[in-house]
Amino acid sequence: QVDSTNTGRVLASDAAVFLKKSGLTDLVLGKIWDLADTDGKGILNKQEFFVALRLVACAQNGLDVSLSSLNLPVPPPRFTDTSSPLLLSGTASSDVPWAVKLEDKAKYDAIFDSLNPVNGLLSGDKVKPVLLNSKLPVDILGRVWELSDIDRDGMLDRDEFAVAMFLVYCALEKEPVPMSLPAALVPPSKRKPLCVPGPRPLIPSAATTKESHQPLPPVDILAAKTPLTQ
């Protein structure tokens, strides 16, 4: 499917479009790419592509994205295609009750309002101290930001901020922060458009032009990782 011309190689741009359908964050997919593209040439051969698929499956099942996970038994990776009926799971999830309870939401809203939002949005600079205050590791906080900034605008609205707080409290309770946002955590206000993620380049060459005017919050805010584009 990805190597339609049977060259035995998959280019970064083609792989990116396909791997985005896994629903994993750019941060995780960037890590998967780095591990699979062993010599950094921006092309995967069949064996390397299999490694990428295997790592996607590991991430989707909550395992570490590392070469040591490759031998662990995991179900095959799942990819949603915009033309595939599987995507209906996204629309059906609109019936799932939101994991953030009402009383917790009231608490998170109070914190949100205390941070002086502008037009109902908080910039990364305002959210950063709250996240750092949790004393969680920076890479975990980077993932919390990535998962909660659902529309990828570098700002959090009231619902996205509640997701961030929910994930921080889970992490403080020693629960692992998921690699991709579970359906139950997506705020009801964000559920419809989320079903059809547009393919956005995530890796090497294609990313540089796209991302230059859209800074990646986890990098700016928490210096969690070097930017994917380098």
SERO-4910 file (N, C-alpha, C, O; in steps of 0.05 Angstrom, whole numbers):
BEGIN
 pado doro    nc1    nc2    nc3   cac1   cac2   cac3    cc1    cc2    cc3    oc1    oc2    oc3
  Gln    A     17    -24      0      0      0      0     17     25      0     12     44    -14
  Val    A     39     25     16     55     49     18     76     50     -4     83     71    -15
  Asp    A     86     27    -12    106     25    -34     91     15    -58     95     -8    -67
  Ser    A     75     33    -70     57     24    -91     72     16   -117     61      1   -133
  Thr    A     96     26   -120    111     20   -145    131     -3   -141    147     -9   -159
  Asn    A    130    -16   -118    147    -39   -113    177    -34   -116    192    -49   -128
  Thr    A    186    -11   -104    214     -5   -106    230    -18    -83    254    -19    -84
  Gly    A    215    -28    -63    229    -39    -40    238    -18    -20    252    -24     -1
  Arg    A    230      7    -25    237     29     -7    213     46     -3    196     49    -20
  Val    A    211     58     21    189     77     27    202    103     34    218    105     52
  Leu    A    193    124     21    203    151     26    191    162     52    169    155     60
  Ala    A    206    181     64    196    193     89    168    205     86    151    201    103
  Ser    A    164    219     64    138    233     60    115    213     59     94    217     70
  Asp    A    119    191     44     98    171     41     93    156     68     70    152     76
  Ala    A    115    150     81    113    136    107     98    153    127     82    144    142
  Ala    A    104    180    126     92    198    146     62    198    143     48    196    163
  Val    A     53    200    118     24    201    114     10    176    124    -11    177    137
  Phe    A     23    153    119     12    128    128     13    125    159     -6    117    171
  Leu    A     36    131    170     40    127    199     22    145    216     14    139    238
  Lys    A     15    169    204     -3    187    219    -30    174    224    -43    181    243
  Lys    A    -37    155    207    -64    142    210    -64    124    235    -85    113    242
  Ser    A    -41    121    248    -41    105    273    -53    120    296    -60    108    316
  Gly    A    -57    147    293    -69    162    315    -49    170    336    -56    182    356
  Leu    A    -23    162    333     -3    169    353      6    198    349      2    210    327
  Thr    A     18    210    370     26    238    368     51    241    351     66    221    347
  Asp    A     56    265    341     80    270    325    106    263    341    125    253    330
  Leu    A    105    269    367    128    264    384    135    234    383    159    227    380
  Val    A    115    217    386    119    188    387    127    178    359    146    162    356
  Leu    A    114    188    338    120    179    311    148    188    303    162    173    289
  Gly    A    157    211    313    184    220    307    204    201    319    225    195    307
  Lys    A    198    192    344    216    173    357    217    146    342    238    134    339
  Ile    A    193    137    334    191    112    319    208    114    293    223     96    286
  Trp    A    205    137    279    220    141    254    250    140    260    265    126    246
  Asp    A    259    154    281    288    154    287    299    126    292    321    120    283
  Leu    A    283    109    305    292     82    311    292     65    286    309     48    282
  Ala    A    272     69    268    270     52    245    290     60    223    301     43    209
  Asp    A    293     87    219    311     97    198    340     97    210    350    118    217
  Thr    A    352     73    211    377     70    226    399     88    217    414     99    233
  Asp    A    402     91    190    425    107    181    416    136    174    432    150    161
  Gly    A    392    144    181    384    172    178    382    181    149    387    204    144
  Lys    A    376    163    130    376    171    102    348    180     93    345    187     69
  Gly    A    328    179    110    301    189    102    286    169     84    266    176     72
  Ile    A    296    144     84    282    123     68    282     98     85    302     92     99
  Leu    A    261     82     84    260     57     98    259     34     78    244     35     59
  Asn    A    276     13     82    272    -11     66    251    -28     80    240    -20    100
  Lys    A    245    -51     69    223    -67     79    227    -74    108    209    -72    125
  Gln    A    251    -83    115    257    -91    142    253    -68    162    242    -71    183
  Glu    A    263    -45    154    261    -21    171    232    -12    174    223     -4    195
  Phe    A    217    -15    152    188     -8    153    174    -26    173    156    -18    187
  Phe    A    181    -52    172    169    -71    191    175    -63    220    159    -66    238
  Val    A    200    -54    224    207    -44    251    189    -21    260    179    -20    282
  Ala    A    184     -2    241    167     20    247    139     11    254    127     20    274
  Leu    A    128     -8    239    101    -19    244    100    -32    271     80    -29    286
  Arg    A    121    -47    277    122    -61    303    122    -41    326    109    -45    347
  Leu    A    137    -19    323    139      1    344    113     16    347    105     24    369
  Val    A     98     20    324     72     32    326     54     15    343     39     24    360
  Ala    A     55    -12    338     38    -30    354     46    -29    383     28    -30    401
  Cys    A     72    -27    389     81    -25    417     69      1    430     58      0    453
  Ala    A     71     23    416     61     49    427     31     47    431     21     57    451
  Gln    A     17     35    412    -13     34    415    -21     16    438    -43     18    448
  Asn    A     -3     -2    447    -10    -20    469      4    -11    495      7    -27    513
  Gly    A     13     14    495     24     25    520     52     16    527     61     20    549
  Leu    A     66      3    508     93     -6    514    113     16    506    106     35    492
  Asp    A    137     14    516    158     33    510    165     33    480    166     11    468
  Val    A    169     56    469    178     57    441    208     55    442    223     75    443
  Ser    A    218     30    441    247     26    441    252     -1    428    235    -18    426
  Leu    A    277     -5    419    284    -29    404    280    -54    422    276    -76    412
  Ser    A    283    -50    448    280    -73    466    251    -83    467    246   -105    475
  Ser    A    232    -66    458    204    -75    457    197    -92    433    176   -104    432
  Leu    A    216    -93    414    209   -106    388    202   -136    391    187   -146    374
  Asn    A    213   -149    411    208   -178    413    184   -184    431    177   -208    435
  Leu    A    171   -164    442    148   -169    460    124   -176    443    120   -166    421
  Pro    A    107   -193    453     83   -201    438     62   -178    439     52   -171    460
  Val    A     56   -167    416     35   -146    414     17   -152    390     26   -164    371
  Pro    A     -9   -144    392    -26   -148    369    -16   -130    346     -1   -111    351
  Pro    A    -24   -135    321    -15   -118    299    -23    -89    303    -42    -83    317
  Pro    A     -8    -71    290    -15    -42    293    -42    -36    280    -50    -50    261
  Arg    A    -56    -16    289    -82     -8    278    -79     19    264    -67     38    274
  Phe    A    -89     20    239    -89     45    224   -117     52    215   -131     34    205
  Thr    A   -125     77    218   -151     84    208   -148     98    182   -131    116    179
  Asp    A   -164     90    162   -163    102    136   -188    118    133   -210    110    141
  Thr    A   -186    142    121   -209    159    119   -231    146    103   -255    153    106
  Ser    A   -224    127     85   -245    115     69   -254     88     82   -271     74     70
  Ser    A   -244     82    105   -249     56    117   -272     57    137   -274     77    152
  Pro    A   -288     36    138   -310     36    158   -299     35    187   -313     42    206
  Leu    A   -274     27    190   -263     26    217   -264     53    230   -264     55    254
  Leu    A   -264     74    213   -263    101    224   -288    107    240   -289    126    256
  Leu    A   -309     92    236   -334     97    250   -329     95    280   -345    106    296
  Ser    A   -309     80    288   -304     79    317   -300    107    328   -306    113    351
  Gly    A   -290    125    311   -286    153    320   -312    166    325   -316    181    344
  Thr    A   -332    162    306   -357    176    310   -373    163    332   -387    177    347
  Ala    A   -371    136    335   -386    123    356   -376    132    383   -391    132    403
  Ser    A   -351    141    384   -340    148    410   -353    174    420   -349    182    443
  Ser    A   -369    187    403   -382    211    413   -403    204    435   -412    222    449
  Asp    A   -410    179    436   -429    171    457   -414    164    483   -427    161    504
  Val    A   -388    161    482   -373    153    506   -374    176    526   -368    199    518
  Pro    A   -381    172    551   -381    194    570   -352    204    574   -333    189    574
  Trp    A   -349    231    578   -323    243    581   -311    233    607   -324    233    628
  Ala    A   -285    226    606   -271    215    630   -268    236    652   -264    229    675
  Val    A   -269    261    644   -265    283    665   -292    287    679   -312    295    667
  Lys    A   -292    281    705   -317    283    720   -325    313    725   -308    330    724
  Leu    A   -351    317    729   -361    344    732   -347    359    754   -340    383    751
  Glu    A   -345    346    777   -333    360    800   -304    367    795   -294    388    804
  Asp    A   -290    349    781   -262    355    774   -260    378    754   -243    395    756
  Lys    A   -279    377    735   -279    398    714   -282    425    727   -269    445    719
  Ala    A   -299    427    748   -302    453    762   -276    462    774   -269    486    773
  Lys    A   -261    443    786   -235    449    798   -215    460    776   -202    480    780
  Tyr    A   -215    444    754   -196    452    732   -204    479    720   -186    495    713
  Asp    A   -230    484    718   -239    510    707   -230    533    725   -223    554    715
  Ala    A   -231    528    751   -222    549    770   -193    556    766   -185    579    766
  Ile    A   -176    535    763   -148    539    758   -144    554    731   -128    573    729
  Phe    A   -159    545    711   -158    557    684   -164    587    686   -149    604    675
  Asp    A   -185    594    700   -193    623    702   -172    639    717   -168    663    712
  Ser    A   -159    626    737   -139    640    753   -114    647    737    -98    664    745
  Leu    A   -111    635    713    -87    639    697    -91    661    676    -75    665    658
  Asn    A   -113    676    679   -119    698    661   -119    691    631   -102    700    616
  Pro    A   -138    673    623   -139    666    595   -147    690    577   -161    708    586
  Val    A   -137    690    553   -144    712    534   -162    699    512   -154    680    499
  Asn    A   -186    710    509   -206    699    490   -211    669    495   -214    654    476
  Gly    A   -211    662    521   -217    634    528   -194    615    522   -198    590    521
  Leu    A   -170    626    518   -147    608    512   -123    615    530   -119    638    537
  Leu    A   -108    595    537    -83    599    552    -59    592    534    -59    571    521
  Ser    A    -40    610    534    -16    604    518      2    584    533     -2    579    557
  Gly    A     20    572    518     39    553    531     53    565    554     58    551    574
  Asp    A     61    591    552     76    603    574     60    604    600     72    602    622
  Lys    A     34    606    597     18    607    622     13    580    634     10    576    658
  Val    A     12    560    616      7    532    625     32    520    637     31    503    655
  Lys    A     55    528    626     80    515    633     86    514    663     92    493    673
  Pro    A     83    537    678     89    535    707     70    515    721     79    502    740
  Val    A     45    513    712     27    495    725     36    466    721     36    450    739
  Leu    A     44    460    696     54    433    690     79    427    706     82    406    718
  Leu    A     98    446    705    124    441    718    120    438    749    135    424    762
  Asn    A    100    452    759     94    451    787     88    422    797     91    416    820
  Ser    A     80    405    778     73    377    785     98    361    791     96    339    802
  Lys    A    122    372    784    148    358    788    149    332    772    165    314    779
  Leu    A    132    329    752    134    305    735    158    308    716    166    330    710
  Pro    A    168    285    706    190    287    687    182    303    662    159    302    653
  Val    A    202    318    651    195    336    629    185    321    604    168    331    590
  Asp    A    195    296    599    184    282    576    155    274    579    140    274    560
  Ile    A    147    268    604    119    262    609    102    287    605     81    286    593
  Leu    A    112    310    615     97    335    612     95    342    582     75    353    573
  Gly    A    116    336    567    115    341    538     92    326    525     78    335    507
  Arg    A     90    300    534     68    284    523     41    294    532     22    293    516
  Val    A     39    302    557     13    313    567      5    337    549    -18    339    541
  Trp    A     24    355    544     18    378    527      9    369    500    -12    378    489
  Glu    A     24    350    488     17    341    460    -11    330    459    -26    335    440
  Leu    A    -18    314    479    -44    301    479    -67    321    484    -88    318    473
  Ser    A    -61    341    501    -83    359    508    -87    381    488   -109    392    486
  Asp    A    -66    389    473    -70    410    452    -82    396    428    -68    392    408
  Ile    A   -108    390    430   -120    372    410   -121    385    382   -117    371    362
  Asp    A   -126    412    381   -127    424    354   -100    435    346    -99    448    325
  Arg    A    -79    429    361    -52    436    353    -48    465    347    -34    473    328
  Asp    A    -60    483    363    -56    512    358    -37    525    378    -34    549    378
  Gly    A    -24    508    394     -4    519    413    -17    533    437     -4    545    453
  Met    A    -44    531    439    -59    542    462    -78    521    473    -85    502    459
  Leu    A    -86    524    498   -106    506    509   -131    521    515   -130    542    528
  Asp    A   -154    511    506   -179    523    515   -187    509    541   -173    492    551
  Arg    A   -211    516    551   -220    506    577   -220    475    577   -212    462    597
  Asp    A   -231    463    556   -233    433    555   -206    420    552   -200    400    565
  Glu    A   -189    432    535   -162    420    532   -146    422    558   -131    404    564
  Phe    A   -150    444    572   -135    448    597   -145    426    617   -128    416    633
  Ala    A   -171    420    617   -181    399    635   -168    372    628   -162    357    646
  Val    A   -164    367    602   -151    342    594   -122    341    605   -113    321    615
  Ala    A   -108    364    602    -81    366    612    -80    360    642    -63    345    651
  Met    A    -98    373    657    -98    369    686   -104    340    694    -93    329    712
  Phe    A   -124    329    679   -132    301    684   -107    283    680   -102    265    697
  Leu    A    -92    287    659    -69    270    653    -47    274    674    -34    255    682
  Val    A    -43    299    683    -23    305    703    -30    290    729    -13    277    742
  Tyr    A    -56    291    737    -64    278    762    -61    247    759    -54    233    778
  Cys    A    -67    237    735    -64    208    730    -34    201    734    -28    181    747
  Ala    A    -17    217    722     12    211    724     22    212    752     39    197    761
  Leu    A     11    231    768     18    234    796      9    209    812     21    202    832
  Glu    A    -12    196    802    -22    172    815     -7    148    804    -15    125    809
  Lys    A     15    152    790     32    131    779     18    115    756     25     93    751
  Glu    A     -2    128    744    -15    115    721      1    124    696      7    148    694
  Pro    A      6    106    677     21    115    653      5    134    636    -19    131    633
  Val    A     18    155    626      5    173    607      4    159    580     24    150    570
  Pro    A    -20    157    568    -23    142    543     -7    155    520      0    179    521
  Met    A     -1    139    500     14    149    476     -5    164    457      4    183    444
  Ser    A    -30    156    457    -49    172    441    -74    175    458    -80    159    476
  Leu    A    -89    197    452   -111    204    470   -134    184    467   -145    181    445
  Pro    A   -142    170    489   -165    152    487   -190    166    481   -194    190    488
  Ala    A   -208    153    467   -234    165    459   -248    178    483   -260    199    480
  Ala    A   -247    164    506   -262    174    529   -251    201    540   -265    215    554
  Leu    A   -226    207    532   -214    231    543   -218    255    524   -214    278    532
  Val    A   -226    249    499   -230    271    480   -254    287    489   -276    276    493
  Pro    A   -252    313    494   -275    329    503   -298    327    483   -293    327    459
  Pro    A   -323    326    492   -345    324    474   -345    346    453   -353    342    430
  Ser    A   -335    370    460   -334    392    441   -315    388    418   -316    402    398
  Lys    A   -297    368    421   -276    364    401   -280    338    385   -264    331    369
  Arg    A   -302    324    390   -303    297    380   -309    294    350   -297    277    338
  Lys    A   -325    311    339   -333    306    311   -309    309    292   -303    290    277
  Pro    A   -295    332    292   -274    335    272   -251    316    276   -235    312    258
  Leu    A   -249    305    300   -226    289    307   -225    262    291   -204    249    290
  Cys    A   -248    254    280   -249    228    268   -233    226    243   -223    204    237
  Val    A   -230    248    229   -216    246    203   -191    262    205   -191    286    196
  Pro    A   -169    251    215   -145    267    217   -133    270    189   -129    250    175
  Gly    A   -128    295    181   -115    299    155    -86    290    156    -74    293    177
  Pro    A    -76    280    134    -48    272    135    -30    296    138    -31    314    120
  Arg    A    -15    298    159      3    321    162     31    310    164     36    292    180
  Pro    A     50    320    147     76    308    147     88    309    175     84    329    189
  Leu    A    103    289    183    113    290    210    143    288    210    156    296    230
  Ile    A    154    278    189    182    272    192    199    286    171    189    302    155
  Pro    A    225    281    170    245    297    158    236    319    139    224    338    148
  Ser    A    243    317    113    242    340     95    215    354     95    214    379     98
  Ala    A    193    339     93    167    352     90    161    369    114    146    389    112
  Ala    A    171    362    137    162    376    162    173    404    163    161    422    175
  Thr    A    197    409    152    210    435    157    193    458    148    190    478    162
  Thr    A    181    456    124    166    479    114    140    482    130    132    505    137
  Lys    A    127    460    135    101    462    149    104    473    177     88    490    186
  Glu    A    125    463    192    126    469    220    138    496    226    136    506    248
  Ser    A    151    508    205    167    532    212    149    554    224    158    569    241
  His    A    124    556    215    107    577    226     88    566    247     72    580    258
  Gln    A     91    540    253     74    528    275     94    515    294     99    492    292
  Pro    A    104    530    314    123    518    332    110    494    346     86    495    353
  Leu    A    125    473    351    114    450    365    115    456    395    136    458    406
  Pro    A     92    459    407     91    467    436    109    450    454    123    461    471
  Pro    A    109    423    452    125    408    472    154    417    472    167    417    492
  Val    A    163    425    448    191    433    447    195    460    460    212    464    477
  Asp    A    178    480    451    181    507    461    176    508    491    191    520    506
  Ile    A    155    494    499    146    498    526    163    483    546    171    495    566
  Leu    A    169    459    540    181    443    561    208    433    553    221    418    568
  Ala    A    218    442    530    244    433    520    246    402    523    267    392    531
  Ala    A    224    389    517    223    360    522    242    345    504    256    326    512
  Lys    A    242    352    479    257    337    459    269    358    439    259    380    438
  Thr    A    288    350    424    296    368    402    274    367    382    261    346    379
  Pro    A    269    388    367    247    388    348    251    366    328    273    359    321
  Leu    A    228    356    319    228    334    300    241    343    274    252    327    259
  Thr    A    240    369    269    248    378    242    279    379    239    288    381    217
  Gln    A    294    377    261    323    378    258    334    351    250    358    348    247
***
